[in-house]
Amino acid sequence: MKELYTLLPGGDLWGPYLEQSPVSPTELVDHPLKTLRGFFPAGLGDVLREAVGGYAQVLLFFVFPIRMKWLAYIDVFYFFFDIVRYIAAGRWYYSIMPIVALLNFVIFFWPELTRFWGLERHQSKQATHFHNTVRAQQRQEQYQQQNLKLQSYMFLLWV
């Protein structure tokens, strides 16, 4: 393994650190994600959630710490308040901008929103297999009908 370090520039400087590592460089190259997951005590998603949850706050006026989720709630409330205010004032065309902004958010986060609200459809493996089999049979029948038409046309051209 030491000959590998000497082949690369600076290998004599960082080679000893790699030898002390709990993970061998070849294991890291062969299975990088598995090796990375091994460094975390929980799943990678849990680690990211904890990291974002701990640091997702800002200082209002550089003094008051506020969580970003509360700022997001205030922003959504303000969007809806603007929409209602414009429609109530008879200027519905002003409400188009906030609606488009909210639609942009909904379109971008739709998969996560459906998962969060439980709207995602789950099919069992048996139902999925059944539907796939039915579709394959329909395709086969359609192919056979097209093939018969083609053969009849070819026969008419030949005669």
Helices and strands as residue ranges (DSSP letters): H 2-7, H 11-20, H 25-30, H 32-38, H 44-55, E 57-60, E 64-67, H 68-88, G 92-95, H 96-108, H 110-117, H 125-158
